[in-house]
Amino acid sequence: MCNNRKNHLWGAANIPLKRWLPPQYEDGVRQPKGWNAGRLYNGFELPKPKEVSIKIMGSSIKCEDDAYSHMLVEWGQYIDHDITFTPQSPGKPGDDCLNSCKNVHPCFPIQALDNLPSAQSCLPFNRSLPACFNGFGRDILQAVQQQQMNAITSFIDGSVVYGSGPKVNNLLRDLCGLNGKLTVNEHIMDPKGRPYLPFEESLQSVCLHGEENVACFRAGDSRVNEGLPLTSLHLLWLRQHNQIAETLKHLNGHWNAETIYEETRKIIGALHQIITMRDYVPKIIGKEFFDNYIGPYEGYDPTVDPSASNVFATAAFRFGHATISPVVRRLNASYQEHESFPSLKLHETFFTPWRIIEEGGIDPILRGALGTQAAVPHSNKLLTDELTKRLIVLSIPQDMDLASLNLQRGRDHGLPGYNDWRNFCGLERIRTLEDFKRVVSDASVAERILQLYKHPDNIDIWLGGLVETFSSGSRTGPVFSCLIAKQMKALRDGDRFWWEADGMFSQEQRDELLKVSLSKIICENTDITEVPPDAFIFGKYPSGYVSCNNLPAMNLEAWREENSEDLKQCDSPGQIENGDYILFKIAGKLVALYSCYHGFKLTGNALIACEGNQWNNKFPHCDGIF
């Protein structure tokens, strides 16, 4: 909260996803599209998501991307989890969406086709958790319409590493070590003695090992265990945080644990922003779109709302689902199939962190992401069968279909259709089949889609955006390029703590931050010794690969801070139990700001100043909240 000084909730966790266009509910308030049987749209019923999936989406093969590695795909999922998370509604006691095929809130089951056996008459689906009532504004209807929640901070701020609230944040910190580090697994290490993520201790969190349930890893985002490459990136950043914290502690012996932690977190957040905006986004939307829609950074703009939008979270940024390969490659030091740990079908990697522990750590997985081509979307080959026929969702005891889930989720959120978003982006509406053929790379796909939807205005935004011909130099069509660009610009310009904003870092520190690449971070936290300079660019080994020693590294000497004259006058502030402090200057005066850990409240003065040769107030203390 309070990133924006006037609008304290902009970008905060647990607020409604932002609406760029008003929702379209069947009752005008909360009923999803397709809720009422027989309801007509432009004279026709909407096709069932399952029918769209079967007739349009599924593919047993995927085309390979000549330009980009599979790491581009993995970073997309990882950074998406830093920006948006829409929780599902658990309903009230007695609600059973697993065994109901009726539309009764919060259940909105995905109806199967009529010719399937009755045992498969629907796939379970819980509606998204409604956000709290938003209050009456100038538009009363909009105030009472159902909105969906973003449970995490919208900012690219490393919340995927640190969490989006104090409870999770404190669970992840090594508070006992007084070293500013994140906690690591106490039971196991990788083959070379490097740390693993800690285990999740919640009884509700279980992962899969054949027929057995085993422990999951814990991280800043609860989806950490969804796939092996995603888990590997989480682990990479845990190690990077602890490595930076250890160096800063050595450079600045007068810093306490809180200062080390906060300064390290600030650096990690900046690296997430740089890798995403400099290296990732231009490849997704194309340089031309990036220059025209996002452009160079011109400073923090307090009038820009950085909150994640509903259409971005529910449709546009889900373009990446069509870039997922059916196989997770695991490669050896020569970027060949690993002798001991062969590649796996995608469904064999869902919620299986044990494979990292028992099958060679994260190095073979990261090499696989670097040394394998991304799957490139094609309108006639969209989602792999591994996602449409064998998707595993832990809470559901049957294989799910990601395409159907995405289409149903868009209708659950009342997203306007594809044509409305074309209009929003300044593009011409699709009125005829010939219009549609001009924007879709495969004319037969355009024909099949209109045969199903009957009218161009009925096409779901996720499907319409996915089948568009790519914009120049991009991996998305004009609509998704527009929506992603608009969101990314808002995340940058509306963030008071963006890494380039005034006062965030010195020029020397900014220069050092810009040296960092994802490839170098991989080098520094694994035993991988050769990488492509840009982790997202594909090259067939050894062509284009370089030694890790040849990649520039960030010199943390830029963060060295000499003991101030004030500290020579005043002793170090007192350490308090169940809390800590950070030091900084206000109007040239050294001050210590105290805070308590989650579950404790501060009694006494939070802020004390060094005046003369002593602190001007008694040190506060932290009392437990009972």
C-alpha positions as CSV (number, residue, x, y, z in Angstrom):
1,M,0.0,0.0,0.0
2,C,0.9,3.7,-0.3
3,N,3.1,3.4,-3.4
4,N,1.0,6.3,-4.6
5,R,0.7,9.0,-1.9
6,K,-2.8,10.1,-2.9
7,N,-4.3,6.8,-4.0
8,H,-3.0,4.4,-1.4
9,L,-4.5,1.3,-2.9
10,W,-3.3,1.6,-6.4
11,G,-1.2,-1.5,-7.2
12,A,-1.7,-3.0,-3.7
13,A,-2.5,-6.6,-3.0
14,N,-6.2,-7.7,-2.5
15,I,-7.8,-5.0,-4.6
16,P,-10.0,-5.4,-7.7
17,L,-8.5,-6.0,-11.0
18,K,-8.8,-2.8,-13.0
19,R,-11.4,-2.5,-15.7
20,W,-10.4,-0.9,-18.9
21,L,-13.8,-1.6,-20.4
22,P,-17.0,-2.3,-18.3
23,P,-17.8,-5.9,-17.7
24,Q,-20.5,-7.7,-19.7
25,Y,-22.6,-9.9,-17.3
26,E,-25.8,-11.6,-18.4
27,D,-27.8,-10.0,-15.6
28,G,-25.7,-6.8,-15.7
29,V,-24.2,-7.5,-12.3
30,R,-22.5,-10.8,-11.8
31,Q,-23.8,-13.7,-14.0
32,P,-21.1,-14.8,-16.4
33,K,-21.5,-15.1,-20.2
34,G,-23.1,-18.5,-20.8
35,W,-24.7,-18.7,-17.4
36,N,-28.3,-19.0,-18.7
37,A,-29.0,-21.8,-21.1
38,G,-30.5,-20.5,-24.4
39,R,-29.2,-16.9,-23.9
40,L,-28.5,-15.4,-27.3
41,Y,-25.7,-13.1,-28.3
42,N,-26.2,-11.3,-31.6
43,G,-28.9,-13.9,-32.3
44,F,-26.7,-17.0,-31.4
45,E,-25.7,-19.0,-28.3
46,L,-22.1,-18.9,-27.4
47,P,-20.2,-22.1,-28.2
48,K,-19.2,-24.2,-25.2
49,P,-15.5,-23.7,-24.2
50,K,-14.9,-27.4,-24.5
51,E,-16.1,-27.4,-28.1
52,V,-13.9,-24.5,-28.9
53,S,-11.0,-26.3,-27.3
54,I,-11.5,-29.5,-29.2
55,K,-12.2,-27.9,-32.6
56,I,-9.8,-25.0,-32.5
57,M,-7.2,-25.2,-29.8
58,G,-5.6,-28.7,-29.3
59,S,-2.5,-29.8,-31.1
60,S,-0.3,-32.9,-30.9
61,I,2.7,-31.0,-32.4
62,K,4.2,-27.6,-31.9
63,C,6.2,-25.4,-34.3
64,E,9.7,-24.4,-33.0
65,D,10.8,-20.8,-32.7
66,D,14.0,-20.1,-34.6
67,A,14.8,-17.0,-32.6
68,Y,13.9,-17.5,-29.0
69,S,14.7,-20.1,-26.3
70,H,12.2,-21.8,-24.0
71,M,13.5,-19.5,-21.3
72,L,11.4,-16.8,-22.8
73,V,8.3,-18.9,-22.1
74,E,9.4,-19.7,-18.5
75,W,10.2,-16.1,-17.7
76,G,6.7,-15.1,-18.9
77,Q,5.1,-17.4,-16.5
78,Y,7.4,-16.4,-13.7
79,I,6.9,-12.7,-14.1
80,D,3.2,-13.1,-14.6
81,H,3.2,-14.6,-11.1
82,D,4.9,-11.4,-9.8
83,I,2.0,-9.3,-11.2
84,T,-1.3,-11.1,-11.0
85,F,-3.0,-13.9,-9.0
86,T,-6.8,-14.2,-9.0
87,P,-7.9,-16.6,-6.3
88,Q,-10.9,-18.9,-6.8
89,S,-14.0,-18.7,-4.6
90,P,-14.2,-21.6,-2.1
91,G,-17.9,-20.9,-1.6
92,K,-19.7,-21.5,1.6
93,P,-19.8,-24.8,3.6
94,G,-21.8,-27.4,1.5
95,D,-20.8,-26.0,-1.9
96,D,-19.4,-28.8,-4.0
97,C,-18.2,-27.7,-7.4
98,L,-16.3,-31.0,-7.9
99,N,-19.5,-33.0,-8.1
100,S,-22.0,-30.5,-9.6
101,C,-22.7,-29.8,-13.3
102,K,-25.2,-27.0,-12.5
103,N,-24.5,-23.3,-12.6
104,V,-24.9,-22.4,-8.9
105,H,-22.6,-19.8,-7.4
106,P,-19.7,-20.2,-7.0
107,C,-19.8,-23.2,-9.4
108,F,-19.7,-22.5,-13.2
109,P,-18.9,-26.0,-14.6
110,I,-17.4,-26.4,-18.1
111,Q,-20.0,-28.4,-20.0
112,A,-18.8,-31.2,-22.1
113,L,-20.0,-32.0,-25.6
114,D,-23.3,-33.9,-25.8
115,N,-21.7,-37.0,-27.4
116,L,-19.3,-37.6,-24.5
117,P,-20.2,-40.3,-21.8
118,S,-22.3,-39.0,-18.9
119,A,-19.4,-39.5,-16.5
120,Q,-17.6,-36.8,-18.3
121,S,-20.6,-34.4,-18.7
122,C,-18.6,-31.5,-17.2
123,L,-15.3,-30.3,-15.8
124,P,-15.4,-28.6,-12.4
125,F,-14.9,-24.9,-12.3
126,N,-15.0,-22.5,-9.3
127,R,-15.6,-18.9,-10.1
128,S,-13.0,-16.3,-9.2
129,L,-13.3,-14.8,-5.7
130,P,-15.3,-11.6,-5.8
131,A,-13.5,-8.5,-4.6
132,C,-15.0,-6.6,-1.7
133,F,-17.8,-4.1,-2.5
134,N,-16.2,-1.1,-4.1
135,G,-18.5,1.7,-2.8
136,F,-20.7,4.0,-4.7
137,G,-19.1,6.3,-7.1
138,R,-20.5,8.4,-10.0
139,D,-21.6,5.2,-11.7
140,I,-23.8,3.1,-9.3
141,L,-24.1,0.2,-11.7
142,Q,-20.3,-0.1,-11.9
143,A,-20.1,0.0,-8.1
144,V,-22.3,-3.0,-7.6
145,Q,-21.0,-5.1,-10.5
146,Q,-18.9,-8.1,-9.4
147,Q,-15.2,-7.5,-9.7
148,Q,-12.4,-10.0,-9.3
149,M,-9.4,-9.6,-7.0
150,N,-5.7,-9.5,-7.6
151,A,-4.4,-11.1,-4.4
152,I,-0.8,-9.9,-4.9
153,T,0.9,-6.6,-5.6
154,S,0.6,-5.5,-9.3
155,F,4.1,-4.0,-9.3
156,I,7.1,-5.8,-10.7
157,D,8.6,-5.8,-7.3
158,G,9.9,-9.3,-6.6
159,S,6.7,-10.3,-4.7
160,V,7.2,-13.7,-6.3
161,V,10.3,-13.9,-4.1
162,Y,9.2,-12.1,-1.0
163,G,5.4,-12.4,-0.9
164,S,2.8,-9.6,-1.0
165,G,2.1,-9.4,2.8
166,P,3.9,-9.4,6.1
167,K,2.9,-12.9,7.2
168,V,4.3,-14.6,4.1
169,N,7.3,-12.2,4.1
170,N,8.3,-13.1,7.6
171,L,7.9,-16.8,7.0
172,L,10.4,-16.5,4.2
173,R,13.0,-14.5,6.1
174,D,15.9,-15.8,8.2
175,L,15.0,-13.7,11.2
176,C,17.1,-15.7,13.6
177,G,20.3,-15.4,11.5
178,L,20.3,-11.6,11.8
179,N,21.9,-11.5,8.4
180,G,19.3,-10.1,6.0
181,K,19.0,-13.4,4.2
182,L,16.0,-15.6,3.2
183,T,15.5,-18.9,4.9
184,V,16.6,-22.1,3.1
185,N,15.8,-25.7,3.3
186,E,17.2,-27.2,6.6
187,H,17.0,-30.8,5.5
188,I,18.6,-31.0,2.0
189,M,21.0,-29.3,-0.3
190,D,21.8,-29.8,-4.0
191,P,24.7,-32.1,-5.1
192,K,27.2,-29.2,-4.8
193,G,26.0,-28.0,-1.4
194,R,23.9,-25.1,-2.8
195,P,20.6,-24.4,-0.9
196,Y,17.1,-25.4,-1.8
197,L,13.9,-23.6,-1.1
198,P,12.3,-24.4,2.3
199,F,9.5,-26.9,2.5
200,E,5.9,-25.7,2.9
201,E,4.7,-26.7,6.3
202,S,1.0,-26.3,5.7
203,L,-0.9,-29.6,5.8
204,Q,-3.0,-28.3,2.9
205,S,0.0,-28.1,0.6
206,V,1.0,-31.4,-0.9
207,C,2.8,-32.3,-4.1
208,L,3.0,-35.5,-6.2
209,H,5.4,-38.4,-6.2
210,G,3.7,-41.2,-8.1
211,E,0.8,-42.3,-5.9
212,E,2.3,-40.6,-2.8
213,N,1.9,-37.0,-1.5
214,V,5.1,-35.3,-0.7
215,A,6.2,-31.9,0.6
216,C,6.1,-28.8,-1.6
217,F,8.5,-26.0,-1.7
218,R,7.6,-22.6,-0.2
219,A,8.3,-19.2,-1.9
220,G,6.8,-15.8,-2.2
221,D,4.2,-17.1,-4.6
222,S,2.0,-20.1,-3.8
223,R,2.3,-21.4,-7.4
224,V,6.0,-22.1,-7.1
225,N,5.5,-25.9,-7.6
226,E,3.4,-25.8,-10.7
227,G,6.3,-26.8,-13.0
228,L,10.0,-27.7,-12.8
229,P,11.4,-24.7,-14.7
230,L,9.2,-22.3,-12.7
231,T,10.4,-23.9,-9.5
232,S,14.0,-23.6,-10.7
233,L,13.6,-19.8,-11.3
234,H,12.3,-19.4,-7.8
235,L,15.3,-21.2,-6.4
236,L,17.6,-19.2,-8.5
237,W,16.4,-15.9,-7.0
238,L,16.5,-17.3,-3.5
239,R,20.2,-18.0,-4.0
240,Q,20.7,-14.6,-5.6
241,H,19.2,-12.8,-2.7
242,N,21.3,-14.6,-0.2
243,Q,24.5,-14.1,-2.2
244,I,23.9,-10.3,-2.5
245,A,23.0,-10.1,1.2
246,E,26.2,-11.8,2.2
247,T,28.3,-9.4,0.1
248,L,26.5,-6.3,1.4
249,K,27.0,-7.5,5.0
250,H,30.7,-7.8,4.3
251,L,30.9,-4.3,2.6
252,N,28.9,-2.5,5.2
253,G,29.7,-4.0,8.6
254,H,27.7,-1.2,10.3
255,W,24.5,-2.3,8.6
256,N,22.1,-4.4,10.7
257,A,20.0,-7.3,9.4
258,E,17.0,-5.1,8.4
259,T,19.0,-2.7,6.3
260,I,20.8,-5.6,4.6
261,Y,17.5,-7.3,3.8
262,E,15.8,-4.1,2.5
263,E,18.7,-3.1,0.4
264,T,19.0,-6.6,-1.1
265,R,15.3,-6.7,-1.8
266,K,15.5,-3.4,-3.5
267,I,18.3,-4.7,-5.8
268,I,16.4,-7.9,-6.5
269,G,13.3,-5.9,-7.4
270,A,15.3,-3.7,-9.8
271,L,16.8,-6.8,-11.5
272,H,13.3,-8.2,-12.1
273,Q,12.2,-4.9,-13.7
274,I,15.3,-4.6,-15.9
275,I,15.2,-8.2,-17.2
276,T,11.4,-7.9,-17.8
277,M,11.3,-4.5,-19.5
278,R,14.7,-4.5,-21.3
279,D,15.1,-8.1,-22.3
280,Y,11.6,-9.7,-22.3
281,V,8.8,-7.3,-23.2
282,P,10.4,-6.0,-26.5
283,K,10.7,-9.6,-27.8
284,I,7.0,-10.3,-27.0
285,I,5.4,-7.2,-28.4
286,G,8.1,-6.2,-30.9
287,K,10.4,-3.2,-30.9
288,E,8.1,-1.1,-33.0
289,F,5.2,-1.6,-30.6
290,F,7.5,-1.1,-27.6
291,D,8.8,2.2,-29.0
292,N,5.4,3.5,-30.0
293,Y,3.3,2.4,-27.0
294,I,5.8,2.3,-24.1
295,G,8.8,4.4,-25.2
296,P,11.7,5.7,-23.0
297,Y,11.3,6.2,-19.3
298,E,10.4,9.8,-18.4
299,G,10.1,9.5,-14.7
300,Y,7.4,8.6,-12.1
301,D,3.9,9.8,-13.0
302,P,1.6,9.9,-9.9
303,T,-1.5,10.1,-12.2
304,V,-0.9,6.6,-13.7
305,D,-2.7,3.8,-12.0
306,P,-0.4,0.7,-12.1
307,S,-3.0,-1.8,-10.9
308,A,-3.2,-4.9,-13.0
309,S,-6.1,-4.9,-15.4
310,N,-8.7,-7.7,-15.7
311,V,-8.1,-8.2,-19.5
312,F,-4.4,-8.4,-19.0
313,A,-4.6,-11.0,-16.2
314,T,-7.4,-13.1,-17.7
315,A,-6.6,-13.0,-21.4
316,A,-3.7,-11.0,-22.9
317,F,-0.9,-12.3,-20.8
318,R,-2.2,-15.8,-21.1
319,F,-0.9,-15.7,-24.7
320,G,2.1,-17.6,-23.3
321,H,0.0,-20.8,-22.9
322,A,0.3,-21.2,-26.6
323,T,4.1,-21.1,-26.4
324,I,4.5,-24.0,-24.0
325,S,6.3,-27.1,-25.3
326,P,4.9,-30.6,-24.6
327,V,8.3,-31.7,-23.3
328,V,10.5,-30.3,-20.5
329,R,14.1,-30.8,-21.7
330,R,16.9,-31.8,-19.3
331,L,20.3,-31.3,-20.7
332,N,23.9,-32.1,-19.7
333,A,26.9,-29.8,-19.7
334,S,27.2,-30.1,-23.4
335,Y,23.6,-29.2,-23.9
336,Q,22.7,-32.7,-25.0
337,E,20.0,-35.0,-23.6
338,H,21.0,-35.8,-20.0
339,E,22.4,-39.3,-19.6
340,S,20.9,-39.8,-16.1
341,F,17.8,-37.6,-16.1
342,P,16.1,-37.7,-19.5
343,S,13.5,-35.2,-20.7
344,L,10.0,-35.4,-19.5
345,K,6.5,-35.0,-20.9
346,L,5.0,-31.8,-19.6
347,H,2.3,-33.5,-17.4
348,E,5.1,-35.5,-15.6
349,T,6.5,-32.2,-14.3
350,F,3.4,-30.7,-12.7
351,F,3.8,-30.3,-8.9
352,T,6.8,-32.6,-8.7
353,P,9.5,-30.6,-6.8
354,W,10.9,-34.0,-5.7
355,R,12.4,-34.3,-9.2
356,I,14.7,-31.4,-8.5
357,I,15.9,-33.0,-5.2
358,E,16.3,-36.5,-6.5
359,E,17.2,-35.9,-10.1
360,G,20.1,-33.7,-10.4
361,G,19.0,-30.3,-9.1
362,I,18.0,-27.3,-11.3
363,D,21.1,-27.3,-13.6
364,P,19.7,-29.8,-16.2
365,I,16.3,-28.0,-16.2
366,L,17.8,-24.5,-16.7
367,R,20.1,-25.8,-19.5
368,G,17.0,-27.3,-21.1
369,A,15.2,-23.9,-21.0
370,L,18.3,-22.1,-22.4
371,G,19.2,-24.8,-25.0
372,T,15.7,-25.6,-26.4
373,Q,13.7,-23.6,-28.8
374,A,10.5,-22.1,-27.6
375,A,7.3,-23.3,-29.1
376,V,5.9,-20.7,-31.4
377,P,2.1,-20.2,-31.6
378,H,0.4,-20.9,-34.9
379,S,-3.3,-20.3,-35.4
380,N,-3.7,-24.0,-36.4
381,K,-1.4,-25.3,-33.6
382,L,-2.2,-23.4,-30.4
383,L,-2.1,-25.4,-27.2
384,T,-0.3,-28.7,-26.8
385,D,-2.4,-31.8,-25.9
386,E,-0.4,-31.9,-22.7
387,L,-2.3,-28.8,-21.6
388,T,-5.7,-29.6,-23.2
389,K,-5.9,-33.2,-22.2
390,R,-3.5,-33.9,-19.4
391,L,-3.4,-30.7,-17.2
392,I,-3.0,-31.5,-13.5
393,V,-4.8,-29.3,-11.0
394,L,-4.1,-30.5,-7.5
395,S,-7.5,-29.9,-6.1
396,I,-9.3,-31.7,-8.9
397,P,-9.1,-35.5,-9.3
398,Q,-9.3,-35.6,-13.1
399,D,-7.3,-34.2,-16.0
400,M,-8.2,-30.7,-16.9
401,D,-8.2,-28.6,-20.1
402,L,-6.3,-25.3,-19.9
403,A,-8.0,-23.9,-23.1
404,S,-11.5,-24.5,-21.7
405,L,-10.4,-23.0,-18.3
406,N,-9.1,-19.9,-20.0
407,L,-12.3,-19.4,-22.0
408,Q,-14.5,-20.1,-19.0
409,R,-12.5,-17.7,-16.9
410,G,-12.9,-14.9,-19.3
411,R,-16.6,-15.4,-19.4
412,D,-16.7,-15.7,-15.5
413,H,-15.1,-12.3,-15.4
414,G,-17.5,-10.8,-17.9
415,L,-14.7,-9.8,-20.3
416,P,-16.0,-8.0,-23.4
417,G,-15.4,-9.8,-26.7
418,Y,-12.5,-9.7,-29.1
419,N,-14.1,-6.9,-31.3
420,D,-14.6,-4.6,-28.3
421,W,-10.9,-4.9,-27.5
422,R,-10.0,-4.2,-31.2
423,N,-12.0,-1.1,-30.9
424,F,-10.3,-0.2,-27.6
425,C,-6.9,-0.5,-29.2
426,G,-7.9,1.7,-32.2
427,L,-8.2,-1.2,-34.6
428,E,-11.0,-1.8,-37.1
429,R,-13.8,-4.2,-35.9
430,I,-14.1,-7.5,-37.7
431,R,-17.5,-7.5,-39.5
432,T,-17.1,-10.3,-42.1
433,L,-15.3,-13.6,-42.6
434,E,-13.0,-11.8,-45.1
435,D,-12.1,-9.2,-42.5
436,F,-11.2,-12.0,-40.1
437,K,-9.1,-13.8,-42.7
438,R,-7.0,-10.7,-43.1
439,V,-6.0,-10.7,-39.4
440,V,-5.6,-14.5,-38.9
441,S,-2.6,-16.2,-40.4
442,D,-4.6,-19.3,-41.4
443,A,-7.8,-18.7,-43.4
444,S,-9.2,-22.2,-42.4
445,V,-8.9,-21.3,-38.7
446,A,-10.8,-18.1,-39.3
447,E,-13.6,-20.1,-41.0
448,R,-13.8,-22.6,-38.2
449,I,-14.0,-20.0,-35.5
450,L,-16.8,-18.1,-37.2
451,Q,-18.6,-21.4,-37.9
452,L,-18.6,-21.9,-34.1
453,Y,-19.3,-18.4,-32.9
454,K,-21.7,-17.4,-35.8
455,H,-21.0,-13.7,-35.2
456,P,-17.6,-11.8,-35.0
457,D,-18.8,-9.9,-31.8
458,N,-19.2,-13.2,-30.0
459,I,-15.5,-14.3,-30.2
460,D,-13.8,-14.6,-26.8
461,I,-10.9,-12.1,-26.4
462,W,-8.4,-14.8,-25.4
463,L,-9.1,-16.8,-28.6
464,G,-9.3,-13.8,-30.9
465,G,-6.1,-12.3,-29.6
466,L,-4.3,-15.7,-29.8
467,V,-5.0,-16.4,-33.5
468,E,-4.1,-13.0,-34.9
469,T,-1.1,-12.7,-37.2
470,F,2.0,-11.5,-35.2
471,S,2.9,-7.8,-35.3
472,S,6.3,-7.0,-36.7
473,G,9.1,-8.6,-34.8
474,S,6.7,-9.8,-32.0
475,R,5.2,-13.0,-30.7
476,T,1.7,-11.5,-30.3
477,G,-0.9,-10.0,-32.6
478,P,-1.9,-6.3,-32.6
479,V,-4.6,-6.6,-29.9
480,F,-2.4,-8.5,-27.4
481,S,0.6,-6.3,-28.2
482,C,-1.6,-3.3,-27.4
483,L,-2.9,-4.6,-24.1
484,I,0.4,-5.9,-22.9
485,A,2.1,-2.7,-23.8
486,K,-0.5,-0.6,-22.0
487,Q,-0.2,-2.7,-18.9
488,M,3.6,-2.7,-18.9
489,K,3.8,1.1,-19.4
490,A,1.4,1.5,-16.4
491,L,3.5,-0.8,-14.2
492,R,6.6,1.2,-15.0
493,D,5.3,4.8,-15.0
494,G,3.0,4.4,-12.1
495,D,5.5,2.8,-9.7
496,R,7.1,5.4,-7.4
497,F,9.8,2.8,-6.6
498,W,10.7,1.9,-10.2
499,W,14.4,1.4,-10.4
500,E,15.1,4.4,-12.7
501,A,13.0,6.8,-10.5
502,D,14.7,9.7,-8.9
503,G,16.3,8.8,-5.6
504,M,16.1,5.1,-6.0
505,F,19.7,4.4,-6.9
506,S,22.8,6.5,-7.5
507,Q,24.1,6.7,-11.1
508,E,27.0,4.4,-10.2
509,Q,24.5,1.8,-8.9
510,R,22.3,2.1,-11.9
511,D,25.2,1.5,-14.2
512,E,26.1,-1.7,-12.2
513,L,22.5,-2.9,-12.3
514,L,22.4,-2.6,-16.1
515,K,25.3,-5.0,-16.4
516,V,23.2,-7.9,-15.0
517,S,21.6,-10.4,-17.3
518,L,19.5,-13.5,-16.5
519,S,22.3,-15.6,-18.0
520,K,24.8,-14.1,-15.5
521,I,22.4,-14.8,-12.6
522,I,22.2,-18.4,-13.7
523,C,26.0,-18.6,-13.9
524,E,26.4,-17.2,-10.3
525,N,23.9,-19.6,-8.7
526,T,24.5,-22.9,-10.4
527,D,27.3,-25.0,-11.8
528,I,26.5,-24.1,-15.4
529,T,29.6,-22.7,-17.0
530,E,28.5,-21.8,-20.6
531,V,25.4,-19.8,-21.5
532,P,24.0,-17.6,-24.3
533,P,24.7,-13.9,-23.5
534,D,20.9,-13.3,-23.7
535,A,19.0,-16.1,-22.0
536,F,16.0,-15.5,-24.3
537,I,17.9,-15.9,-27.6
538,F,18.2,-19.4,-28.9
539,G,21.4,-20.8,-30.2
540,K,22.3,-24.4,-31.0
541,Y,25.3,-25.2,-28.7
542,P,28.1,-24.3,-28.9
543,S,27.3,-21.6,-31.5
544,G,26.7,-18.3,-29.7
545,Y,27.5,-19.6,-26.2
546,V,30.1,-17.9,-24.0
547,S,31.9,-18.8,-20.9
548,C,30.3,-17.4,-17.7
549,N,33.5,-15.7,-16.9
550,N,33.1,-13.5,-20.0
551,L,29.8,-12.0,-18.9
552,P,29.8,-8.7,-17.0
553,A,29.0,-8.9,-13.3
554,M,27.4,-6.3,-11.0
555,N,30.0,-4.8,-8.7
556,L,28.4,-4.3,-5.3
557,E,31.2,-1.9,-4.3
558,A,28.8,0.8,-5.6
559,W,26.7,0.0,-2.5
560,R,29.6,0.4,0.0
561,E,28.7,3.0,2.6
562,E,31.4,4.4,4.9
563,N,30.5,4.7,8.6
564,S,28.9,8.1,8.9
565,E,30.3,10.7,11.3
566,D,27.0,10.5,13.2
567,L,27.6,6.8,14.0
568,K,30.9,7.8,15.5
569,Q,29.0,10.3,17.7
570,C,26.2,7.9,18.6
571,D,26.5,4.2,19.5
572,S,24.6,1.8,17.2
573,P,20.9,1.9,17.9
574,G,19.7,-0.8,20.3
575,Q,18.4,-4.1,18.9
576,I,14.9,-4.9,20.0
577,E,13.3,-8.2,20.5
578,N,10.8,-9.2,17.8
579,G,11.7,-6.2,15.7
580,D,14.4,-4.3,13.9
581,Y,15.4,-0.9,12.6
582,I,16.8,0.7,9.4
583,L,19.1,3.7,9.4
584,F,18.8,6.7,7.0
585,K,19.1,10.5,7.0
586,I,16.4,13.1,7.1
587,A,17.5,16.7,6.6
588,G,21.1,15.7,7.2
589,K,20.3,14.0,10.6
590,L,20.8,10.3,11.1
591,V,17.6,8.6,12.3
592,A,16.6,5.0,13.2
593,L,13.2,3.8,12.2
594,Y,11.9,0.8,14.2
595,S,9.3,-1.7,13.2
596,C,8.0,-5.0,14.7
597,Y,7.7,-8.3,13.0
598,H,4.3,-9.6,12.0
599,G,2.2,-10.5,15.1
600,F,3.7,-7.8,17.2
601,K,2.9,-4.1,17.8
602,L,5.3,-1.3,18.5
603,T,5.2,0.5,21.8
604,G,7.1,3.8,22.1
605,N,8.7,6.1,19.5
606,A,9.2,4.4,16.1
607,L,11.6,7.1,15.0
608,I,14.6,8.3,17.0
609,A,17.4,10.6,16.0
610,C,21.1,11.1,16.7
611,E,21.5,14.5,18.4
612,G,24.9,15.5,19.7
613,N,26.3,12.2,20.9
614,Q,23.2,10.3,21.9
615,W,19.8,9.1,20.6
616,N,17.1,11.6,21.5
617,N,14.5,9.1,22.7
618,K,14.2,5.8,24.5
619,F,14.3,2.7,22.3
620,P,10.8,1.2,21.6
621,H,9.8,-2.4,22.2
622,C,7.5,-4.9,20.5
623,D,4.6,-6.5,22.4
624,G,2.8,-9.6,21.2
625,I,-0.7,-9.2,19.8
626,F,-3.0,-11.7,21.6
